[in-house]
């Protein structure tokens, strides 16, 4: 819980700095987001490499690991169906396309914007950003009440990068490799599933 509060505090500080200072103009020439992500991935790699349980998990992996992204897809579909009961503005197909972003907000929102409308593109952007933020803030609680794999599913496509460190911390280092593979698989699937749903 302490880690979630720290993450939220830094996020809030970022919002305030972005709103009330000119720091964004100073940072605009440098891709700090990518640099910080690369550093995170490097540190996670060191953590995994130094942990014998993680390396053993990598050796013992088999096709069962595909059940995790399958569970994410099925769970997201059920969740979107439930939400659609209360959202009359958009059809089930449109909401399914939004949910099929699986947290990959940059790509899914662009695909939806180009193939449907700006409004639905914004909905996709916000809903997938919220998915990522919820995982960043609540991964430890999710792991306690729903199991070690649940934070991976919650993170969706982001489990390969931005939410990987918090998932590794909440679930254990041995779950970092499955989280990485889960994220890669969903990232590959997102453009195909979103485009398919919008074309139906």
C-alpha positions as CSV (number, residue, x, y, z in Angstrom):
1,X,0.0,0.0,0.0
2,X,2.9,2.3,0.8
3,X,4.3,1.8,-2.7
4,X,0.9,2.7,-4.3
5,X,0.8,6.0,-2.2
6,X,4.3,6.9,-3.4
7,X,3.4,6.2,-7.1
8,X,0.2,8.3,-6.7
9,X,2.2,11.1,-5.1
10,X,4.7,11.3,-7.9
11,X,1.9,11.1,-10.5
12,X,0.1,14.0,-8.8
13,X,3.4,16.0,-8.6
14,X,3.8,15.4,-12.3
15,X,0.3,16.7,-13.0
16,X,1.0,19.9,-11.0
17,X,4.4,20.5,-12.5
18,X,2.9,20.0,-16.0
19,X,0.0,22.3,-15.3
20,X,1.7,25.2,-13.4
21,X,5.3,25.3,-14.7
22,X,7.1,25.4,-18.1
23,X,9.0,22.1,-17.5
24,X,7.3,20.4,-20.4
25,X,8.7,22.9,-22.8
26,X,12.2,22.2,-21.4
27,X,11.7,18.4,-21.6
28,X,10.0,18.4,-25.0
29,X,13.3,17.9,-26.8
30,X,14.3,14.8,-24.9
31,X,12.3,11.6,-24.7
32,X,12.5,11.1,-21.0
33,X,9.6,8.7,-20.9
34,X,11.5,6.2,-23.1
35,X,14.7,6.7,-21.2
36,X,13.0,6.1,-17.8
37,X,11.3,3.0,-19.3
38,X,14.6,1.6,-20.5
39,X,16.2,2.2,-17.1
40,X,13.2,0.4,-15.4
41,X,13.5,-2.6,-17.8
42,X,17.3,-2.7,-17.1
43,X,16.8,-2.8,-13.4
44,X,14.0,-5.4,-13.7
45,X,16.4,-7.5,-15.8
46,X,19.1,-7.3,-13.1
47,X,16.5,-8.3,-10.5
48,X,15.4,-11.3,-12.5
49,X,18.9,-12.3,-13.4
50,X,20.0,-12.3,-9.8
51,X,17.1,-14.4,-8.6
52,X,17.4,-18.1,-9.1
53,X,13.6,-18.7,-8.7
54,X,13.0,-16.4,-11.8
55,X,15.5,-18.3,-13.9
56,X,14.0,-21.6,-12.8
57,X,10.6,-20.3,-13.7
58,X,11.9,-19.5,-17.2
59,X,13.3,-23.0,-17.6
60,X,10.1,-24.6,-16.6
61,X,7.8,-22.6,-18.8
62,X,5.5,-24.4,-21.2
63,X,2.3,-23.7,-23.2
64,X,0.4,-23.2,-19.9
65,X,1.8,-19.7,-19.9
66,X,-0.7,-18.9,-22.8
67,X,-3.5,-19.4,-20.4
68,X,-2.7,-16.0,-18.8
69,X,-3.3,-13.8,-21.8
70,X,-6.3,-16.0,-22.6
71,X,-7.7,-15.3,-19.1
72,X,-7.1,-11.6,-19.7
73,X,-9.0,-11.6,-22.9
74,X,-11.9,-13.6,-21.5
75,X,-12.0,-11.5,-18.3
76,X,-11.9,-8.2,-20.2
77,X,-14.6,-9.4,-22.5
78,X,-16.9,-10.3,-19.6
79,X,-16.1,-7.0,-17.8
80,X,-16.9,-5.0,-20.9
81,X,-20.1,-6.9,-21.4
82,X,-21.1,-6.0,-17.8
83,X,-20.2,-2.3,-18.3
84,X,-22.2,-2.2,-21.5
85,X,-25.4,-2.8,-19.5
86,X,-25.0,0.7,-18.0
87,X,-23.6,2.5,-21.0
88,X,-26.3,3.2,-23.6
89,X,-24.3,5.7,-25.8
90,X,-22.1,3.0,-27.4
91,X,-22.9,-0.4,-28.8
92,X,-21.4,-3.6,-27.3
93,X,-19.2,-3.9,-30.4
94,X,-17.8,-0.4,-29.9
95,X,-17.1,-1.0,-26.2
96,X,-15.5,-4.4,-26.9
97,X,-13.1,-2.5,-29.3
98,X,-12.3,-0.1,-26.5
99,X,-11.7,-3.0,-24.0
100,X,-9.5,-4.8,-26.6
101,X,-6.9,-2.1,-26.1
102,X,-5.9,-4.1,-23.0
103,X,-4.1,-1.1,-21.6
104,X,-2.2,-0.3,-24.9
105,X,-3.8,3.2,-25.0
106,X,-1.5,4.8,-27.5
107,X,-2.1,2.3,-30.3
108,X,-5.7,1.3,-29.6
109,X,-6.9,4.9,-29.3
110,X,-5.3,5.8,-32.7
111,X,-6.8,2.8,-34.4
112,X,-10.3,3.5,-33.0
113,X,-10.0,7.2,-33.9
114,X,-9.0,6.5,-37.5
115,X,-11.6,3.7,-38.0
116,X,-14.5,5.0,-36.0
117,X,-14.6,8.4,-34.4
118,X,-12.6,10.9,-32.3
119,X,-15.0,10.5,-29.4
120,X,-14.6,6.8,-29.1
121,X,-10.9,7.2,-29.5
122,X,-10.9,9.4,-26.5
123,X,-12.9,6.9,-24.5
124,X,-10.4,4.2,-25.5
125,X,-7.5,6.4,-24.4
126,X,-9.0,7.3,-21.0
127,X,-10.2,3.8,-20.2
128,X,-6.9,2.1,-21.0
129,X,-4.9,4.8,-19.1
130,X,-7.2,4.2,-16.1
131,X,-6.5,0.4,-16.4
132,X,-2.8,1.1,-16.3
133,X,-3.1,3.5,-13.3
134,X,-5.3,1.0,-11.4
135,X,-2.7,-1.7,-11.8
136,X,0.1,0.6,-10.7
137,X,-1.7,1.7,-7.6
138,X,-3.5,-1.5,-6.6
139,X,-1.3,-4.4,-7.8
140,X,-0.3,-5.3,-4.2
141,X,-3.9,-5.4,-3.1
142,X,-5.0,-7.3,-6.2
143,X,-2.3,-9.9,-5.6
144,X,-3.4,-10.5,-2.0
145,X,-7.1,-10.9,-2.7
146,X,-7.2,-12.4,-6.2
147,X,-3.9,-14.2,-6.5
148,X,-0.4,-13.6,-7.9
149,X,-1.4,-13.8,-11.5
150,X,-4.3,-11.3,-11.2
151,X,-2.0,-8.2,-11.4
152,X,-0.6,-9.5,-14.6
153,X,-4.1,-9.8,-16.1
154,X,-5.0,-6.4,-14.7
155,X,-2.0,-4.8,-16.4
156,X,-2.9,-6.2,-19.8
157,X,-0.4,-5.2,-22.5
158,X,1.4,-2.9,-20.1
159,X,2.6,-6.0,-18.1
160,X,5.6,-6.1,-20.4
161,X,6.8,-2.6,-19.6
162,X,5.3,0.1,-17.4
163,X,3.5,-2.1,-14.9
164,X,6.2,-4.9,-14.9
165,X,8.2,-3.5,-12.0
166,X,5.1,-3.2,-9.7
167,X,3.8,-6.6,-10.8
168,X,7.2,-8.1,-10.0
169,X,7.2,-6.4,-6.6
170,X,3.6,-7.4,-5.8
171,X,3.5,-11.0,-7.1
172,X,7.2,-12.0,-6.8
173,X,10.2,-11.9,-9.1
174,X,9.3,-15.4,-10.5
175,X,6.2,-13.8,-12.1
176,X,8.2,-11.2,-14.0
177,X,8.9,-13.5,-17.0
178,X,5.3,-14.6,-17.4
179,X,4.3,-11.0,-17.1
180,X,6.7,-10.0,-19.8
181,X,5.5,-12.7,-22.2
182,X,1.8,-11.9,-21.4
183,X,2.4,-8.3,-22.3
184,X,4.2,-9.1,-25.5
185,X,1.4,-11.5,-26.7
186,X,-1.3,-8.9,-26.0
187,X,0.6,-6.1,-27.6
188,X,0.9,-8.1,-30.8
189,X,-2.9,-9.0,-30.6
190,X,-4.2,-5.5,-29.9
191,X,-4.2,-4.1,-33.4
192,X,-5.7,-7.2,-34.9
193,X,-8.5,-7.6,-32.4
194,X,-9.4,-3.9,-32.3
195,X,-9.5,-3.7,-36.1
196,X,-11.5,-6.9,-36.4
197,X,-14.2,-5.7,-33.8
198,X,-14.6,-2.4,-35.6
199,X,-15.1,-4.1,-38.9
200,X,-17.9,-6.4,-37.8
